[in-house]
Amino acid sequence: MTPTRGRRALQVRRAGGAYQGAFEAVFAILIGVGFGYWADASFDTSPWGLLVGLALGFSAFVLRLVRLAREMQALADEEERTPGER
């Protein structure tokens, strides 16, 4: 693989990982809110289920963003180590 092709492959991999992470993070909040809403409807605990679901979804969102940042940093470090055109 040529240096330019290798560099391009890393950029594509990084962009794909960013989109995947963003979708996972947003869906974490939506799923948490959905479960909270369901709990409120099932157990008549409004608004506590929704609030707990939102908090759990937001926590999962933040955790996913932290992991995504670490992955992106690792890819950036790998890109720096890859010899290529500067």
Beta strands, then each sheet from edge to edge (+ up, - down):
end
